[in-house]
Amino acid sequence: MTFRPKYISFDCYGTLTRFHMSDMARAYFKDKVSAEKMDDFLTDWARYRLDEVLGEWKPYKDVICNSVARTCAKWGIPGDDSFGTSVYEAVPTWGPHADVPGGLSQIADKIPLVILSNASNSQIQSNVDKLGAPFHRVYTAESAQAYKPRMQAFEYMFDQLGCGPEEMMHVSSSFRYDHNTASDLRYGCRVFINRGHEPSNPFYRDIEIPHIGCLPAVVGL
C-alpha cells in the first residue's frame, strides 16, 4: 500500500523520542519492588498514566506525579513526589530512537511533518530539536487543552492545519493513545511502528513497520 498524504502526523514520546520512564522507575523502585514483580508494577504505572489523561486537561507534571502516587498506593509502597518531578524534569533531555533522524530526513522536504504530542509547551521543543529533521508544526496537549486519546486533541490539530483526517497519515507506536482514535476519525492511513511496548492490532492499523527508516517507502519515496 502506498499513500501520499497532505501531512504526516506523528506521536512523539515513544514513537520518535525514546522514552526512559520505565528505566528511571526500575532504578528508583528496585529496593521497593522485587525484580519478579517489576514488569507488573511498570504496567500498572502505564495504565494509570493513561487514566490520568482521559478527563479534563491538567499539567503534564500532574499526570506523571498523580499516576506515580496511584501506582504506589495500589502496591502498598510509599509514594514520593520527588520521583515524579525528576521524571518530568528529565523528559526534555531525551533524544530519538536511532532510526528516526535518517528516516525523517528522507521525507521532511517532500511532505510536511507534524507532531501531536501529550506534552507540555515548555518541554516539547527540546525533544523536537533532537529529532534531526524539520517539522512543519508541533502541537501539544497543553495547546489543545486535551490529551490523546481524546478526539479533541486530534480535532485541534485538524483545525490548525485546515485539513481533514482523510488527507493525512498518522504514525505512532501506540494503539491506546493514537491508532484507536485515528481509526475512529477515519485517517487516510495509519502506520504502526512496532517498538515492542504494545502488541500489534490489525484492526486499528493499515501498515506495520519496525522502524521509521521504513516510512519513506510507505509514502512512495
Secondary structure as the mmCIF struct_conf table of DSSP 4:
data_model
#
loop_
_struct_conf.conf_type_id
_struct_conf.id
_struct_conf.beg_label_comp_id
_struct_conf.beg_label_asym_id
_struct_conf.beg_label_seq_id
_struct_conf.end_label_comp_id
_struct_conf.end_label_asym_id
_struct_conf.end_label_seq_id
BEND BEND1 LYS A 6 LYS A 6
STRN STRN1 TYR A 7 PHE A 10
STRN STRN2 TYR A 13 TYR A 13
TURN_TY1_P TURN_TY1_P1 GLY A 14 LEU A 16
STRN STRN3 THR A 17 THR A 17
HELX_LH_PP_P HELX_LH_PP_P1 ARG A 18 PHE A 19
HELX_RH_AL_P HELX_RH_AL_P1 MET A 21 TYR A 28
BEND BEND2 PHE A 29 PHE A 29
TURN_TY1_P TURN_TY1_P2 LYS A 30 LYS A 32
BEND BEND3 VAL A 33 VAL A 33
TURN_TY1_P TURN_TY1_P3 ALA A 35 LYS A 37
HELX_RH_AL_P HELX_RH_AL_P2 MET A 38 GLU A 52
TURN_TY1_P TURN_TY1_P4 VAL A 53 VAL A 53
BEND BEND4 LEU A 54 GLU A 56
HELX_RH_AL_P HELX_RH_AL_P3 TYR A 60 TRP A 75
TURN_TY1_P TURN_TY1_P5 GLY A 76 GLY A 76
HELX_RH_AL_P HELX_RH_AL_P4 ASP A 81 ALA A 90
HELX_RH_3T_P HELX_RH_3T_P1 VAL A 91 THR A 93
STRN STRN4 PRO A 96 PRO A 96
TURN_TY1_P TURN_TY1_P6 ALA A 98 ASP A 99
HELX_RH_AL_P HELX_RH_AL_P5 VAL A 100 SER A 105
TURN_TY1_P TURN_TY1_P7 GLN A 106 LYS A 110
BEND BEND5 ILE A 111 ILE A 111
STRN STRN5 LEU A 113 SER A 117
BEND BEND6 ASN A 118 ASN A 118
HELX_RH_AL_P HELX_RH_AL_P6 ASN A 121 ASP A 129
TURN_TY1_P TURN_TY1_P8 LYS A 130 LYS A 130
BEND BEND7 LEU A 131 ALA A 133
BEND BEND8 HIS A 136 HIS A 136
STRN STRN6 ARG A 137 THR A 140
HELX_RH_AL_P HELX_RH_AL_P7 ALA A 141 ALA A 144
TURN_TY1_P TURN_TY1_P9 GLN A 145 GLN A 145
BEND BEND9 ALA A 146 ALA A 146
TURN_TY1_P TURN_TY1_P10 LYS A 148 PRO A 149
BEND BEND10 ARG A 150 ARG A 150
HELX_RH_AL_P HELX_RH_AL_P8 MET A 151 LEU A 161
TURN_TY1_P TURN_TY1_P11 GLY A 162 GLY A 162
HELX_RH_3T_P HELX_RH_3T_P2 PRO A 165 GLU A 167
STRN STRN7 MET A 168 SER A 172
BEND BEND11 SER A 173 SER A 173
HELX_RH_PI_P HELX_RH_PI_P1 PHE A 175 HIS A 179
HELX_RH_AL_P HELX_RH_AL_P9 ASN A 180 ASP A 184
TURN_TY1_P TURN_TY1_P12 LEU A 185 ARG A 186
BEND BEND12 GLY A 188 GLY A 188
STRN STRN8 CYS A 189 ILE A 193
BEND BEND13 GLY A 196 GLU A 198
HELX_RH_3T_P HELX_RH_3T_P3 PRO A 202 TYR A 204
BEND BEND14 ASP A 206 ASP A 206
STRN STRN9 ILE A 207 ILE A 209
BEND BEND15 PRO A 210 HIS A 211
HELX_RH_3T_P HELX_RH_3T_P4 ILE A 212 CYS A 214
HELX_RH_AL_P HELX_RH_AL_P10 LEU A 215 VAL A 218
TURN_TY1_P TURN_TY1_P13 VAL A 219 GLY A 220
#
